[in-house]
């Protein structure tokens, strides 16, 4: 890949040299700098601030461009085989993650608290089909659309209750509809 004195990242992003350099960088970075299955993303948008997996990092570098680091232990794209072997032997593990994975694991070990459980139950209930076989709208989507309709037309709760009764007559028996606007607000 030696194209003069240029680094692979100085070539156009659509070029084969750039893509090959990206793939080589990712292999080296994951071999030497990964924390679990992620590395700090070196794209022009992330600037090594965010951590992603192999495919995401590759997409970012191809789409956004690459920001080379200036540290001596990682000469990107210009590393000869002997220098690469030397660097791999003397490379210390990176502490960029600072134990965040362990902290998250400890925090989530006991599971979600009561408020989180209530929220997760609401989300799960909201994702139910309005009636069996209904692929166009979930229970939550129906409730939101009904509420928007109520607000747009300045309808009182009594009018919405009448609409809900009408919908119960028209829709299949297994339709999961709120019985009143008060119940709909709880969804």
C-alpha positions, 0 to 999 in steps of 0.5 A, a space after each residue: 500500500 506504499 503510495 509515496 509518503 501519504 498515509 492511507 487516510 489522505 487518499 479519497 474515501 472512495 478509493 481502494 487504498 483508503 478502504 484497504 487502509 481502513 480495514 488494516 487499521 481496524 484489524 490493528 486497532 482491535 488487536 491492540 486497543 479494544 475494550 471488549 468488542 469496541 474501540 474508540 472511533 477515530 472518524 472525523 465526527 467522533 474524534 476518539 470520544 465514542 466507542 463502537 464495534 468493528 462494523 460501526 467504526 468501519 462505516 464511520 471511517 468510510 463515511 466521515 473520514 479519519 483522524 489519525 492519532 499522534 501517539 508514538 505507539 501506533 503509527 497508522 498505515 506506516 507501520 512496517 512488520 518489524 515495528 508492528 511486532 515490536 509495538 504489539 509486544 510493548 503495547 499497554 492496554 488502554 484505559 479509555 473505558 475506565 471501568 464503565 462496563 463494570 459499573 454498568 454491570 454492577 448497577 444493573 445486577 439487581 435489575 430495574 427499580 420499581 419505576 423502571 419496571 412500571 415504565 417498561 410495562 407501559 412500553 410493553 403494553 403500548 406495543 401490543 397489537 390493537 387487535 389480533 392481526 392489526 399490523 398498521 397500528 399499536 395500542 399506543 399509536 392508537 391512543 396517541 392518534 386519538 388524543 391528537 384528534 381530541 386536541 385538534 378538534 377541541 373535543 371534550 372527554 365525553 365525545 371521546 368516550 362516545 367515539 370509543 364506544 363506536 370503535 368497540 362496536 366496529 372493531 373485532 371483539 379482541 380489540 384492546 381499546 381504552 374505555 374512556 379518555 381517563 384510561 387512555 391517558 394512563 396508557 
